Structure formats: structure tokens, C-alpha cells
Amino acid sequence: MLHIQDDDQSIQSFDWGTLQWLCNGAILPGTTQTLGICHLFAGKRNPLHYHPNCEEILYVQQGSGKHLLDDQWVHVRPGSVVRIPLGMKHQLINEGTDTMVTIIVFSSGDRQTVFLE
């Protein structure tokens, strides 16, 4: 299969927001990338984590906040693009009053995550 419809998409819910997977190896077997949308609720943060098997590219579509990359904070807003190399600790914080929406892409169809908290 080379194409999926919206009703096939998987959404994971957390106290901090949601991850909606649009494409990965489970949805489209054989793919070598992962594509998703992250909704980060106002005033929330995702857990500090890293990806041992892939890099991540994050694009901020809506909202503002800051992203921790190892020990450096980077401010993000609509239009910001952040590259997170393989193995780099990171964490996103929504400092705004609305839900932050980001598009996330990983260089593996089987994205792995190690949580540090």
C-alpha cells in the first residue's frame, strides 16, 4: 500500500497533548521514515527524551515556546524548524495560551524513544 486515508491514522493521547501518526513502518510497511503531528497543550511540556535510532525534524505550525536541545534552550514560534540529531536529549515546552501544533519527521520508519523522566 502506498496511500492511506485519515480514518487509518493513529492518535496517542497523553496528559501533555497528543501524537497523531500519519506514516510509519506500522502504518505503511516498508517505509523508512515517520511523519506525525504533535499537539502540545498550553502550559505543558513533553517528557525529556531522546531517539537512539533516528534524527528528528520538528516544524512549528502554531504556538510558541522553547525547545531544550541537550543543555541549550531554543525559542520556537510558527515557521521555526528544529533539527534534533540522533541521540540528542530534547524537550518541548508550550509557553503560550493556545495548543502548540508541530509537524514531526523522523529518519526511521520505526522511531524509538527513550524517556529520561
C-alpha positions as CSV (number, residue, x, y, z in Angstrom):
1,M,0.0,0.0,0.0
2,L,1.3,3.4,-0.9
3,H,-1.5,5.6,0.4
4,I,-3.7,5.8,3.5
5,Q,-6.9,7.8,4.4
6,D,-7.5,9.9,7.5
7,D,-9.5,7.2,9.3
8,D,-6.4,4.9,9.3
9,Q,-4.3,7.3,11.3
10,S,-3.3,6.5,14.9
11,I,-3.6,9.1,17.7
12,Q,-1.9,8.6,21.1
13,S,-3.1,10.8,24.0
14,F,-1.1,12.0,27.0
15,D,-1.7,14.5,29.8
16,W,0.5,16.9,27.9
17,G,-1.0,16.5,24.4
18,T,-1.4,14.1,21.5
19,L,0.7,12.4,18.8
20,Q,-1.0,11.6,15.6
21,W,1.0,9.2,13.3
22,L,0.4,9.8,9.6
23,C,3.1,7.5,8.3
24,N,5.5,5.0,9.8
25,G,6.5,1.4,9.3
26,A,3.5,0.1,11.2
27,I,1.0,2.1,9.1
28,L,2.8,1.6,5.7
29,P,5.1,-1.4,6.0
30,G,8.5,-0.8,4.3
31,T,8.6,2.9,4.8
32,T,11.9,4.3,6.1
33,Q,10.5,7.5,7.7
34,T,8.0,8.5,10.3
35,L,5.6,11.5,9.9
36,G,3.4,12.9,12.7
37,I,1.6,15.8,14.2
38,C,2.1,16.8,17.8
39,H,-0.5,18.9,19.7
40,L,1.1,20.2,22.9
41,F,-1.4,21.7,25.3
42,A,-1.0,25.3,26.7
43,G,1.5,25.4,29.5
44,K,2.5,21.8,29.1
45,R,5.8,20.0,28.2
46,N,6.6,16.6,26.8
47,P,9.0,14.4,28.9
48,L,12.7,14.8,28.4
49,H,13.7,12.1,26.0
50,Y,15.9,11.1,23.0
51,H,15.7,8.9,20.0
52,P,18.5,6.3,19.7
53,N,17.9,5.2,16.1
54,C,16.9,8.4,14.2
55,E,17.1,12.1,13.9
56,E,14.0,14.3,14.2
57,I,13.0,17.4,12.3
58,L,10.3,19.5,14.0
59,Y,8.3,22.3,12.3
60,V,6.2,24.6,14.4
61,Q,2.9,25.3,12.7
62,Q,1.1,27.0,15.6
63,G,2.1,28.3,19.0
64,S,5.2,29.4,20.8
65,G,7.6,28.1,23.4
66,K,11.0,26.7,23.9
67,H,12.8,23.5,22.9
68,L,15.7,22.1,25.0
69,L,18.5,20.6,22.9
70,D,20.9,18.9,25.3
71,D,21.7,21.9,27.5
72,Q,20.6,24.7,25.2
73,W,17.2,26.3,25.0
74,V,15.9,27.5,21.6
75,H,12.8,29.7,21.3
76,V,10.3,28.5,18.7
77,R,7.3,30.0,17.0
78,P,5.3,29.4,13.8
79,G,7.7,28.8,11.0
80,S,10.6,27.6,13.3
81,V,12.4,24.4,12.1
82,V,14.4,22.4,14.7
83,R,16.8,19.6,13.7
84,I,17.4,17.1,16.6
85,P,20.3,14.8,15.8
86,L,20.2,11.1,16.7
87,G,20.7,10.6,20.5
88,M,20.3,14.3,21.5
89,K,18.2,14.8,24.7
90,H,15.3,17.2,24.0
91,Q,12.1,18.5,25.4
92,L,9.4,20.9,24.1
93,I,7.6,23.4,26.3
94,N,4.5,25.3,25.2
95,E,4.8,28.8,26.8
96,G,1.7,30.1,25.1
97,T,-2.0,30.1,25.9
98,D,-3.1,28.0,23.0
99,T,-2.3,24.5,21.9
100,M,1.1,24.3,20.0
101,V,1.0,22.3,16.8
102,T,4.1,20.8,15.3
103,I,4.9,18.6,12.4
104,I,7.5,15.9,13.3
105,V,9.5,13.8,10.9
106,F,11.9,11.0,11.9
107,S,14.6,9.3,9.8
108,S,13.3,5.8,10.6
109,G,10.0,4.0,10.0
110,D,10.5,2.5,13.5
111,R,11.1,5.6,15.6
112,Q,12.4,4.6,19.1
113,T,12.2,6.8,22.2
114,V,14.0,6.7,25.5
115,F,12.3,8.7,28.2
116,L,14.6,10.3,30.8
117,E,12.0,11.2,33.4
